[in-house]
Amino acid sequence: MNYQPTLDRSFEALSHPVRRAIVSRLVTGQATVGEASRGLGISKPAVTKHVKVLEAAGIVRRSVHGRQHTLELEPSPLHEASSWLELHRSLWEAKFEVVETHLADRREGKEKP
């Protein structure tokens, strides 16, 4: 097994809908923690926990200016996750094409059942 801790942390961080919402909001640019979490309906301590998970995965970078915490998306872990998904997507698509061809051949009588 090829253990990839960065990839594991990325998928773990993206496994929760609140964290995905925060990441989605940061796609357009930096935002304060309040802006990134506005309307999510969770407490400030819960937001802090979610942001810490994103930071630990390297997906979000936080900068502090006085009392204002600004979040910025760090796309490299997301690119790694996307590459992994794309590799597996293409492998599965190739397998599905073989199955589709086999089934079409059976329907057309080219192959014995």
C-alpha positions in Angstrom: 0.0 0.0 0.0 1.3 3.4 -0.9 0.6 5.6 2.2 0.2 9.3 1.3 -0.4 11.3 4.5 -1.0 14.6 2.6 -3.6 13.0 0.5 -5.3 11.3 3.5 -5.4 14.7 5.4 -6.9 16.4 2.3 -9.7 13.9 2.0 -10.3 13.9 5.7 -10.5 17.7 5.7 -12.9 17.7 2.7 -15.1 15.0 4.2 -17.2 17.5 6.2 -19.8 19.8 4.4 -18.8 22.8 6.6 -15.2 22.5 5.6 -16.1 22.1 2.0 -18.3 25.3 2.2 -15.4 27.2 3.7 -13.1 26.0 0.9 -15.7 26.9 -1.7 -15.9 30.4 -0.3 -12.1 30.8 -0.4 -11.9 29.9 -4.1 -12.7 33.6 -5.0 -10.0 34.9 -2.7 -9.0 35.7 0.9 -11.7 36.1 3.5 -11.9 36.6 7.2 -12.9 33.7 9.3 -16.3 35.4 9.9 -16.8 36.0 6.1 -15.8 32.4 5.2 -18.2 30.9 7.8 -21.1 33.3 7.6 -24.5 31.6 7.3 -23.2 28.1 8.1 -25.2 28.0 11.3 -22.5 26.8 13.6 -20.8 28.3 16.7 -17.5 30.2 16.6 -15.7 27.4 18.5 -17.0 24.9 15.9 -15.8 27.2 13.1 -12.4 27.3 14.8 -12.2 23.5 14.9 -13.1 23.2 11.3 -10.5 25.8 10.2 -7.8 24.0 12.3 -8.6 20.8 10.4 -8.2 22.7 7.1 -5.0 24.3 8.3 -3.5 20.9 9.4 -4.2 19.5 6.0 -2.4 22.5 4.4 -5.5 23.5 2.4 -6.0 26.8 4.2 -3.4 29.3 5.4 -4.4 31.7 8.2 -2.8 35.1 8.8 -3.4 37.2 11.9 -3.5 41.0 11.9 -4.4 42.2 15.3 -7.8 40.6 16.1 -8.6 39.8 12.4 -7.9 36.3 11.2 -7.7 36.0 7.4 -7.9 32.7 5.5 -6.4 32.0 2.2 -6.8 28.8 0.1 -3.6 26.8 -0.5 -4.4 24.9 -3.7 -1.5 22.4 -3.9 -3.1 19.7 -1.6 -6.3 20.0 -3.6 -4.3 19.5 -6.8 -2.8 16.3 -5.4 -6.3 15.1 -4.4 -7.7 16.0 -7.9 -4.8 14.1 -9.6 -5.5 11.0 -7.5 -9.2 11.2 -8.4 -8.5 11.7 -12.0 -6.1 8.7 -12.2 -8.7 6.5 -10.6 -11.6 7.9 -12.7 -9.7 7.1 -15.9 -8.9 3.6 -14.7 -12.6 2.9 -13.9 -13.8 4.4 -17.1 -11.5 2.0 -19.0 -12.9 -0.9 -17.1 -16.5 0.2 -17.7 -15.8 0.5 -21.5 -14.6 -3.2 -21.5 -17.9 -4.2 -19.7 -20.0 -2.2 -22.2 -18.2 -3.7 -25.2 -18.7 -7.2 -23.7 -22.4 -6.6 -23.1 -22.9 -5.1 -26.6 -21.2 -8.1 -28.1 -23.5 -10.5 -26.2 -26.6 -8.5 -27.3 -25.4 -8.7 -31.0 -24.7 -12.5 -30.6 -21.0 -12.1 -31.3 -20.1 -13.9 -28.1 -21.6 -17.0 -26.5 -23.4 -16.5 -23.2 
